[in-house]
Amino acid sequence: MAILIRDEAPDDIVAIHELTRRAFAPMPYADGDEQDVIDRLRASGALALSLVAEQDGAVVGQVTFSPAAAPGGVDGWFTLGPVSVEPAIQKQEIGARLIRAGLDRLRSQGAAGCILLGNPAYYSRFGFCVAAQYAPAEDHSEFFQMLSFAGPVPDGRFGYHAAFAG
Ligand SMILES: CC(C)(COP(=O)(O)OP(=O)(O)OC[C@H]1O[C@@H](n2cnc3c(N)ncnc32)[C@H](O)[C@@H]1OP(=O)(O)O)[C@@H](O)C(=O)NCCC(=O)NCCS
């Protein structure tokens, strides 16, 4: 069945919440509030980009991008995540297509780069590198990764939008 990658629409909001809850529920590293983070970002006007994967009229995947707090207040950095794919159809490149489409969009809009917290075994395929020295002080820095699109990386620690903290 064909997969369509598109921007989220108002009618997708409930489906994104439920999909994110289902996808993260079995994950030992999940905080349990990933679906609420997306809702809080949206409510704060900080959902910079939300792409969904649609299959047969249903939302089966979603990726979130929000403005990151770069050192020195430098503009143009984004946080990738949460990202989810319907558990029954994971490992079919839907997550990869969502992430690549999101990164391409940010690049085309002149973004400086992207940060995330996740497993390097997955995100290295998109060009992310572990960047422990830039990690927020509270993070497990071996999971903090960065992809710079252009220009120098501002020196110091990055942070996430306040919506991640609850
Ligand atoms: C992570 C996720 C979005 C990837 O989407 P997907 O469509 O299943 O993934 P893809 O088909 O693009 O890629 C599959 C590969 O990713 C790997 N992978 C998926 N999740 C991974 C994880 N958390 N850590 C390491 N590798 C992971 C798979 O093992 C597979 O590896 P391979 O290509 O070497 O065989 C999806 O698995 C998911 O929703 N997971 C639950 C929620 C979650 O953990 N989100 C990310 C938190 S950092």
The ligand as a Gaussian input file, in Angstrom:
#p B3LYP/6-31G(d) Opt

LIG

0 1
 C       12.102000       4.681000      15.554000
 C       11.021000       4.515000      14.501000
 C       10.297000       5.814000      14.261000
 C       11.720000       4.093000      13.200000
 O       10.763000       3.966000      12.176000
 P       10.748000       2.672000      11.256000
 O        9.866000       2.945000      10.091000
 O       10.423000       1.489000      12.090000
 O       12.294000       2.581000      10.847000
 P       13.008000       2.405000       9.454000
 O       12.321000       1.361000       8.633000
 O       13.223000       3.737000       8.857000
 O       14.414000       1.868000       9.937000
 C       14.501000       0.588000      10.497000
 C       15.791000       0.462000      11.222000
 O       15.775000       1.277000      12.377000
 C       16.167000       0.514000      13.497000
 N       15.568000       1.114000      14.675000
 C       14.293000       1.451000      14.866000
 N       14.157000       1.974000      16.099000
 C       15.362000       1.991000      16.661000
 C       15.873000       2.415000      17.915000
 N       15.098000       2.962000      18.852000
 N       17.183000       2.245000      18.148000
 C       17.985000       1.706000      17.230000
 N       17.572000       1.286000      16.035000
 C       16.269000       1.432000      15.751000
 C       15.683000      -0.859000      13.171000
 O       16.323000      -1.841000      13.937000
 C       16.069000      -0.948000      11.700000
 O       17.461000      -1.151000      11.601000
 P       18.155000      -1.768000      10.284000
 O       17.825000      -0.847000       9.139000
 O       19.607000      -1.759000      10.617000
 O       17.528000      -3.118000      10.148000
 C       10.007000       3.407000      14.891000
 O       10.693000       2.187000      15.066000
 C        9.221000       3.721000      16.154000
 O        8.139000       4.295000      16.075000
 N        9.721000       3.309000      17.334000
 C        9.011000       3.546000      18.585000
 C        9.093000       5.004000      18.994000
 C       10.556000       5.439000      19.096000
 O       11.362000       4.754000      19.696000
 N       10.866000       6.602000      18.486000
 C       12.228000       7.115000      18.431000
 C       12.808000       7.450000      19.742000
 S       14.475000       8.013000      19.623000

